[in-house]
Every structure is written in C-alpha cells, then in structure tokens.
Amino acid sequence: MDTELQNLKRKVDRYQEVLTNTTAYRKVWVEELSQKILDQLNYIMGQVELDAKVEVRSGLENLEAIDLSLGTVRSGMSQRVNDAIQRDLIKHNGSLVYQQLFNGKVMVLIQYPHIEGYGEPKPPKTIAIYRPEELKDPYFIRHVEEFMQEITLWEDYDDEEPYQRIGFQLNFGQTEDE
C-alpha cells in the first residue's frame, strides 16, 4: 500500500507544480513577455519593411494574443448580385499569432489567408508551444520567416505541385458532378 500511496503522492505533487507554473507563466506574460513579443515583432517589421500591423487581442484575461496581421483587403474578385450590384469578396491576408494558452504557455501559430465566400479557410498551423522562458529572441525571426514562407506558398498556389493546397475544400461555384 505504501508504494501505491507514494505513486499517488508523486502525481499530486506534479499536479501542484503544474498549477504553480500556470500562475507564474501568466504573471510573466503580464509583466514582461507580452511587451517583449510586441517589441520584437515591431522591430522585425521595421527592419524588413513589411506592411503589417501588430495588435494585442485582450478580450479574455489570461488568454490574450498578439497578432502580426497582414491585413484585410478586397480580393479583386466579386460576386454579381444583380445587374447593378457587385459584392466584393474580402481577403484576409493571414497572420502570425502568439496566443497565451489556458495554462500560461504560449502557442505560436500561422493563420493562413482566406477569401470570404470562396471555400473553407485552411486550418491554422501550429509552429510551437513554449513556456515563457523558452521564447528566446532568435525564435521571433524564425517564426516570421516561416510565416512568410507559408503565406508565399499560399499566394503562389499553382498546379506544379499536385498536393499543394491553399485551403479551399471546393472551388467557388463548383457542383458535385464537376
């Protein structure tokens, strides 16, 4: 019985450690990490002259996110409503997101571009999940580099790579028998 209790005690201790870490990670986000992420992304954007906006999304406490967004534009495509009206299809150009998770860790992900009303958006790509102390300065450049690579592949979609998909599950106006 003592061995079973010792095993249970280790599990309880590990659980308590995880709860303590969550509190500490959330505190680090508020006191320094969110500002560090903002500073790093703004610095990188200035150095490479990328037209992007870095925004803080703080709708839920302890679930904040920092979003490096390439913005929203007219896609250049439109839907004819009638002879006099056309509705522009809106294109979201994609973003790199640093999302604080429920446990205080930070998930870095890529949200792919998508055009409203034209197929389904491609699911986000998770780059990594970090404890706050693991998120080092050189990683930010790597994250932005991977983001730009993925966005460029999406934008440069063609049939030269047969399995490359841009996230559309179906073509605009496609029917079942096509």
C-alpha atoms as an extended CHARMM CRD file, in Angstrom:
* protein
*
       178  EXT
         1         1  MET       CA              0.0000000000        0.0000000000        0.0000000000  PROA      1               0.0000000000
         2         2  ASP       CA              2.8520000000        2.3960000000        0.7340000000  PROA      2               0.0000000000
         3         3  THR       CA              4.1450000000        2.1140000000       -2.8390000000  PROA      3               0.0000000000
         4         4  GLU       CA              0.7210000000        2.9720000000       -4.2240000000  PROA      4               0.0000000000
         5         5  LEU       CA              0.4480000000        5.9760000000       -1.9280000000  PROA      5               0.0000000000
         6         6  GLN       CA              3.9280000000        7.1500000000       -2.9040000000  PROA      6               0.0000000000
         7         7  ASN       CA              2.9820000000        6.9280000000       -6.5830000000  PROA      7               0.0000000000
         8         8  LEU       CA             -0.1860000000        8.8900000000       -5.8950000000  PROA      8               0.0000000000
         9         9  LYS       CA              1.7880000000       11.4430000000       -3.8550000000  PROA      9               0.0000000000
        10        10  ARG       CA              4.1700000000       11.9890000000       -6.8030000000  PROA      10              0.0000000000
        11        11  LYS       CA              1.2030000000       12.5730000000       -9.0970000000  PROA      11              0.0000000000
        12        12  VAL       CA             -0.3470000000       15.0410000000       -6.6540000000  PROA      12              0.0000000000
        13        13  ASP       CA              2.9950000000       16.8580000000       -6.3260000000  PROA      13              0.0000000000
        14        14  ARG       CA              3.2970000000       17.0570000000      -10.1210000000  PROA      14              0.0000000000
        15        15  TYR       CA             -0.2330000000       18.4290000000      -10.3600000000  PROA      15              0.0000000000
        16        16  GLN       CA              0.5440000000       21.1090000000       -7.7560000000  PROA      16              0.0000000000
        17        17  GLU       CA              3.7230000000       22.0090000000       -9.6610000000  PROA      17              0.0000000000
        18        18  VAL       CA              1.7590000000       22.4570000000      -12.8990000000  PROA      18              0.0000000000
        19        19  LEU       CA             -0.7660000000       24.7290000000      -11.1640000000  PROA      19              0.0000000000
        20        20  THR       CA              2.0520000000       26.8220000000       -9.6930000000  PROA      20              0.0000000000
        21        21  ASN       CA              3.6880000000       27.0700000000      -13.1290000000  PROA      21              0.0000000000
        22        22  THR       CA              0.4360000000       28.2840000000      -14.6880000000  PROA      22              0.0000000000
        23        23  THR       CA              0.2390000000       31.1450000000      -12.1990000000  PROA      23              0.0000000000
        24        24  ALA       CA              3.9020000000       32.0310000000      -12.7430000000  PROA      24              0.0000000000
        25        25  TYR       CA              3.6100000000       31.8980000000      -16.5720000000  PROA      25              0.0000000000
        26        26  ARG       CA              0.5700000000       34.1890000000      -16.5220000000  PROA      26              0.0000000000
        27        27  LYS       CA              2.4390000000       36.6600000000      -14.3340000000  PROA      27              0.0000000000
        28        28  VAL       CA              5.4230000000       36.6640000000      -16.7250000000  PROA      28              0.0000000000
        29        29  TRP       CA              3.0870000000       37.3260000000      -19.6810000000  PROA      29              0.0000000000
        30        30  VAL       CA              1.6290000000       40.3990000000      -17.9660000000  PROA      30              0.0000000000
        31        31  GLU       CA              4.8820000000       41.7530000000      -16.5330000000  PROA      31              0.0000000000
        32        32  GLU       CA              7.2450000000       41.2650000000      -19.4690000000  PROA      32              0.0000000000
        33        33  LEU       CA              6.5560000000       38.6630000000      -22.1530000000  PROA      33              0.0000000000
        34        34  SER       CA              3.7080000000       40.3740000000      -23.9990000000  PROA      34              0.0000000000
        35        35  GLN       CA              5.7440000000       43.5770000000      -24.2960000000  PROA      35              0.0000000000
        36        36  LYS       CA              8.7960000000       41.6050000000      -25.4360000000  PROA      36              0.0000000000
        37        37  ILE       CA              6.7390000000       39.9500000000      -28.1860000000  PROA      37              0.0000000000
        38        38  LEU       CA              5.3350000000       43.3270000000      -29.2780000000  PROA      38              0.0000000000
        39        39  ASP       CA              8.8080000000       44.9070000000      -29.3280000000  PROA      39              0.0000000000
        40        40  GLN       CA             10.3890000000       42.0230000000      -31.2480000000  PROA      40              0.0000000000
        41        41  LEU       CA              7.6640000000       41.9080000000      -33.9030000000  PROA      41              0.0000000000
        42        42  ASN       CA              7.6110000000       45.6790000000      -34.3840000000  PROA      42              0.0000000000
        43        43  TYR       CA             11.4030000000       45.7520000000      -34.6480000000  PROA      43              0.0000000000
        44        44  ILE       CA             11.4330000000       42.9610000000      -37.2440000000  PROA      44              0.0000000000
        45        45  MET       CA              8.6710000000       44.6370000000      -39.2880000000  PROA      45              0.0000000000
        46        46  GLY       CA             10.6620000000       47.8770000000      -39.3070000000  PROA      46              0.0000000000
        47        47  GLN       CA             13.8710000000       46.1370000000      -40.3770000000  PROA      47              0.0000000000
        48        48  VAL       CA             12.3540000000       44.1640000000      -43.2660000000  PROA      48              0.0000000000
        49        49  GLU       CA              9.8590000000       46.8860000000      -44.2530000000  PROA      49              0.0000000000
        50        50  LEU       CA              6.8570000000       44.5720000000      -44.2010000000  PROA      50              0.0000000000
        51        51  ASP       CA              3.4910000000       46.3120000000      -44.2190000000  PROA      51              0.0000000000
        52        52  ALA       CA              1.9280000000       44.5540000000      -41.2590000000  PROA      52              0.0000000000
        53        53  LYS       CA              0.1800000000       45.5390000000      -38.0740000000  PROA      53              0.0000000000
        54        54  VAL       CA              0.9830000000       44.1660000000      -34.6360000000  PROA      54              0.0000000000
        55        55  GLU       CA             -2.0750000000       44.1320000000      -32.4080000000  PROA      55              0.0000000000
        56        56  VAL       CA             -2.9360000000       42.9130000000      -28.9350000000  PROA      56              0.0000000000
        57        57  ARG       CA             -6.1570000000       40.9430000000      -28.5950000000  PROA      57              0.0000000000
        58        58  SER       CA             -7.1970000000       41.0550000000      -24.9750000000  PROA      58              0.0000000000
        59        59  GLY       CA            -10.8550000000       40.1020000000      -24.9070000000  PROA      59              0.0000000000
        60        60  LEU       CA            -10.2770000000       37.4020000000      -22.2940000000  PROA      60              0.0000000000
        61        61  GLU       CA             -7.9430000000       37.7730000000      -19.3500000000  PROA      61              0.0000000000
        62        62  ASN       CA             -5.1370000000       35.1820000000      -19.3150000000  PROA      62              0.0000000000
        63        63  LEU       CA             -5.9660000000       34.2390000000      -22.9150000000  PROA      63              0.0000000000
        64        64  GLU       CA             -4.5270000000       37.3160000000      -24.6110000000  PROA      64              0.0000000000
        65        65  ALA       CA             -2.9040000000       37.1130000000      -28.0140000000  PROA      65              0.0000000000
        66        66  ILE       CA             -0.5140000000       39.2110000000      -30.0520000000  PROA      66              0.0000000000
        67        67  ASP       CA             -1.3180000000       39.1750000000      -33.7210000000  PROA      67              0.0000000000
        68        68  LEU       CA              1.0420000000       40.1280000000      -36.5510000000  PROA      68              0.0000000000
        69        69  SER       CA             -1.5450000000       40.7060000000      -39.2820000000  PROA      69              0.0000000000
        70        70  LEU       CA             -1.0450000000       41.3500000000      -42.9710000000  PROA      70              0.0000000000
        71        71  GLY       CA             -4.4690000000       42.9670000000      -43.0120000000  PROA      71              0.0000000000
        72        72  THR       CA             -7.7290000000       42.6460000000      -44.8710000000  PROA      72              0.0000000000
        73        73  VAL       CA             -8.2640000000       43.8220000000      -48.4530000000  PROA      73              0.0000000000
        74        74  ARG       CA            -10.5650000000       43.4820000000      -51.4220000000  PROA      74              0.0000000000
        75        75  SER       CA             -9.6560000000       40.2320000000      -53.1000000000  PROA      75              0.0000000000
        76        76  GLY       CA            -10.0970000000       41.5890000000      -56.5970000000  PROA      76              0.0000000000
        77        77  MET       CA            -12.9770000000       39.1660000000      -57.0870000000  PROA      77              0.0000000000
        78        78  SER       CA            -16.6310000000       39.9910000000      -56.7280000000  PROA      78              0.0000000000
        79        79  GLN       CA            -19.9860000000       38.3170000000      -56.8010000000  PROA      79              0.0000000000
        80        80  ARG       CA            -22.6530000000       39.7630000000      -59.0730000000  PROA      80              0.0000000000
        81        81  VAL       CA            -25.7960000000       40.2830000000      -57.0110000000  PROA      81              0.0000000000
        82        82  ASN       CA            -27.7850000000       41.7400000000      -59.9090000000  PROA      82              0.0000000000
        83        83  ASP       CA            -27.1280000000       43.8570000000      -62.9980000000  PROA      83              0.0000000000
        84        84  ALA       CA            -26.3540000000       46.9340000000      -60.9120000000  PROA      84              0.0000000000
        85        85  ILE       CA            -24.6740000000       45.4990000000      -57.7970000000  PROA      85              0.0000000000
        86        86  GLN       CA            -21.4960000000       43.5480000000      -57.2340000000  PROA      86              0.0000000000
        87        87  ARG       CA            -20.3210000000       42.3560000000      -53.8080000000  PROA      87              0.0000000000
        88        88  ASP       CA            -16.5540000000       42.3630000000      -53.2550000000  PROA      88              0.0000000000
        89        89  LEU       CA            -15.0620000000       39.2140000000      -51.8010000000  PROA      89              0.0000000000
        90        90  ILE       CA            -12.8770000000       40.1300000000      -48.8380000000  PROA      90              0.0000000000
        91        91  LYS       CA             -9.4340000000       38.6140000000      -48.4500000000  PROA      91              0.0000000000
        92        92  HSD       CA             -7.7900000000       38.1780000000      -45.0610000000  PROA      92              0.0000000000
        93        93  ASN       CA             -4.0550000000       38.1330000000      -45.7860000000  PROA      93              0.0000000000
        94        94  GLY       CA             -3.0480000000       35.9160000000      -42.8640000000  PROA      94              0.0000000000
        95        95  SER       CA             -1.3830000000       36.4460000000      -39.5270000000  PROA      95              0.0000000000
        96        96  LEU       CA              1.2290000000       35.1620000000      -37.1250000000  PROA      96              0.0000000000
        97        97  VAL       CA             -0.2680000000       34.7370000000      -33.6600000000  PROA      97              0.0000000000
        98        98  TYR       CA              1.3180000000       34.4440000000      -30.2230000000  PROA      98              0.0000000000
        99        99  GLN       CA             -1.5830000000       33.1120000000      -28.1440000000  PROA      99              0.0000000000
       100       100  GLN       CA             -1.4380000000       32.7370000000      -24.3840000000  PROA      100             0.0000000000
       101       101  LEU       CA             -2.9490000000       29.3540000000      -23.5330000000  PROA      101             0.0000000000
       102       102  PHE       CA             -5.0980000000       28.5000000000      -20.5110000000  PROA      102             0.0000000000
       103       103  ASN       CA             -2.0060000000       27.1930000000      -18.7170000000  PROA      103             0.0000000000
       104       104  GLY       CA              0.0830000000       30.3060000000      -19.3590000000  PROA      104             0.0000000000
       105       105  LYS       CA              2.2230000000       28.7490000000      -22.0840000000  PROA      105             0.0000000000
       106       106  VAL       CA              2.4170000000       30.4940000000      -25.4520000000  PROA      106             0.0000000000
       107       107  MET       CA              1.2990000000       28.8850000000      -28.6940000000  PROA      107             0.0000000000
       108       108  VAL       CA              2.7110000000       30.3380000000      -31.9090000000  PROA      108             0.0000000000
       109       109  LEU       CA              0.5850000000       29.7170000000      -34.9670000000  PROA      109             0.0000000000
       110       110  ILE       CA              0.0470000000       30.7950000000      -38.5440000000  PROA      110             0.0000000000
       111       111  GLN       CA             -3.4110000000       31.7520000000      -39.7160000000  PROA      111             0.0000000000
       112       112  TYR       CA             -3.4690000000       31.3190000000      -43.4690000000  PROA      112             0.0000000000
       113       113  PRO       CA             -5.0190000000       33.8120000000      -45.8510000000  PROA      113             0.0000000000
       114       114  HSD       CA             -8.5640000000       33.1660000000      -46.9300000000  PROA      114             0.0000000000
       115       115  ILE       CA            -11.1760000000       34.7770000000      -49.1030000000  PROA      115             0.0000000000
       116       116  GLU       CA            -14.6270000000       35.1120000000      -47.5860000000  PROA      116             0.0000000000
       117       117  GLY       CA            -17.2260000000       33.2140000000      -49.5780000000  PROA      117             0.0000000000
       118       118  TYR       CA            -14.6160000000       31.2110000000      -51.5170000000  PROA      118             0.0000000000
       119       119  GLY       CA            -14.2030000000       27.7770000000      -49.9910000000  PROA      119             0.0000000000
       120       120  GLU       CA            -13.1280000000       26.9550000000      -46.4780000000  PROA      120             0.0000000000
       121       121  PRO       CA            -10.1130000000       28.5430000000      -44.7730000000  PROA      121             0.0000000000
       122       122  LYS       CA             -7.1210000000       26.2900000000      -44.2690000000  PROA      122             0.0000000000
       123       123  PRO       CA             -6.7440000000       25.3340000000      -40.5840000000  PROA      123             0.0000000000
       124       124  PRO       CA             -4.0610000000       27.2730000000      -38.6890000000  PROA      124             0.0000000000
       125       125  LYS       CA             -0.5830000000       25.7640000000      -38.4860000000  PROA      125             0.0000000000
       126       126  THR       CA              0.9200000000       25.5000000000      -35.0150000000  PROA      126             0.0000000000
       127       127  ILE       CA              4.6220000000       26.3370000000      -35.0530000000  PROA      127             0.0000000000
       128       128  ALA       CA              5.2940000000       25.5080000000      -31.4000000000  PROA      128             0.0000000000
       129       129  ILE       CA              4.1470000000       25.8680000000      -27.8010000000  PROA      129             0.0000000000
       130       130  TYR       CA              6.6070000000       27.4960000000      -25.3890000000  PROA      130             0.0000000000
       131       131  ARG       CA              6.9960000000       28.0860000000      -21.7060000000  PROA      131             0.0000000000
       132       132  PRO       CA              7.7270000000       31.8230000000      -21.3260000000  PROA      132             0.0000000000
       133       133  GLU       CA             11.4250000000       31.2800000000      -20.5630000000  PROA      133             0.0000000000
       134       134  GLU       CA             11.8180000000       29.1960000000      -23.7360000000  PROA      134             0.0000000000
       135       135  LEU       CA             10.7470000000       32.0200000000      -26.0760000000  PROA      135             0.0000000000
       136       136  LYS       CA             14.1670000000       33.4630000000      -26.9930000000  PROA      136             0.0000000000
       137       137  ASP       CA             14.8650000000       36.4490000000      -29.2640000000  PROA      137             0.0000000000
       138       138  PRO       CA             16.1720000000       34.4690000000      -32.2920000000  PROA      138             0.0000000000
       139       139  TYR       CA             12.9190000000       32.4950000000      -32.4120000000  PROA      139             0.0000000000
       140       140  PHE       CA             10.9260000000       35.5600000000      -33.4620000000  PROA      140             0.0000000000
       141       141  ILE       CA             12.8480000000       35.9200000000      -36.7170000000  PROA      141             0.0000000000
       142       142  ARG       CA             12.4190000000       32.1970000000      -37.3850000000  PROA      142             0.0000000000
       143       143  HSD       CA              8.6890000000       32.4500000000      -36.7250000000  PROA      143             0.0000000000
       144       144  VAL       CA              8.2750000000       35.4170000000      -39.0740000000  PROA      144             0.0000000000
       145       145  GLU       CA             10.4070000000       33.6550000000      -41.6670000000  PROA      145             0.0000000000
       146       146  GLU       CA              8.2340000000       30.5140000000      -41.5090000000  PROA      146             0.0000000000
       147       147  PHE       CA              5.1160000000       32.6850000000      -41.6200000000  PROA      147             0.0000000000
       148       148  MET       CA              6.3340000000       34.4620000000      -44.7610000000  PROA      148             0.0000000000
       149       149  GLN       CA              7.2480000000       31.1530000000      -46.3840000000  PROA      149             0.0000000000
       150       150  GLU       CA              3.8060000000       29.6590000000      -45.7030000000  PROA      150             0.0000000000
       151       151  ILE       CA              1.9620000000       32.8030000000      -46.8340000000  PROA      151             0.0000000000
       152       152  THR       CA              4.0510000000       32.9950000000      -50.0180000000  PROA      152             0.0000000000
       153       153  LEU       CA              3.2720000000       29.3510000000      -50.8250000000  PROA      153             0.0000000000
       154       154  TRP       CA             -0.4200000000       30.0670000000      -50.3280000000  PROA      154             0.0000000000
       155       155  GLU       CA             -0.3000000000       33.1590000000      -52.5510000000  PROA      155             0.0000000000
       156       156  ASP       CA              1.7760000000       31.4350000000      -55.2570000000  PROA      156             0.0000000000
       157       157  TYR       CA             -0.5270000000       28.4140000000      -55.5000000000  PROA      157             0.0000000000
       158       158  ASP       CA             -0.4580000000       26.5860000000      -58.8250000000  PROA      158             0.0000000000
       159       159  ASP       CA             -0.7060000000       23.0720000000      -60.1830000000  PROA      159             0.0000000000
       160       160  GLU       CA              3.0500000000       22.4440000000      -60.4360000000  PROA      160             0.0000000000
       161       161  GLU       CA              2.9070000000       20.8140000000      -57.0310000000  PROA      161             0.0000000000
       162       162  PRO       CA             -0.0050000000       18.3620000000      -57.2260000000  PROA      162             0.0000000000
       163       163  TYR       CA             -0.6110000000       18.0540000000      -53.4770000000  PROA      163             0.0000000000
       164       164  GLN       CA             -0.1690000000       21.7090000000      -52.5770000000  PROA      164             0.0000000000
       165       165  ARG       CA             -3.4900000000       23.0710000000      -51.3150000000  PROA      165             0.0000000000
       166       166  ILE       CA             -4.4220000000       26.5920000000      -50.3720000000  PROA      166             0.0000000000
       167       167  GLY       CA             -7.1190000000       25.5270000000      -48.0040000000  PROA      167             0.0000000000
       168       168  PHE       CA            -10.0760000000       25.5170000000      -50.3390000000  PROA      168             0.0000000000
       169       169  GLN       CA            -12.1370000000       22.3740000000      -49.9680000000  PROA      169             0.0000000000
       170       170  LEU       CA            -14.1090000000       23.2630000000      -53.0590000000  PROA      170             0.0000000000
       171       171  ASN       CA            -13.9920000000       25.7730000000      -55.8600000000  PROA      171             0.0000000000
       172       172  PHE       CA            -16.2390000000       28.7940000000      -55.9230000000  PROA      172             0.0000000000
       173       173  GLY       CA            -19.4430000000       27.7040000000      -57.6470000000  PROA      173             0.0000000000
       174       174  GLN       CA            -18.2940000000       24.0830000000      -58.0700000000  PROA      174             0.0000000000
       175       175  THR       CA            -21.0500000000       21.4530000000      -58.2210000000  PROA      175             0.0000000000
       176       176  GLU       CA            -20.9680000000       17.8070000000      -57.1530000000  PROA      176             0.0000000000
       177       177  ASP       CA            -20.7120000000       16.4390000000      -60.7180000000  PROA      177             0.0000000000
       178       178  GLU       CA            -17.7600000000       18.6020000000      -61.7580000000  PROA      178             0.0000000000
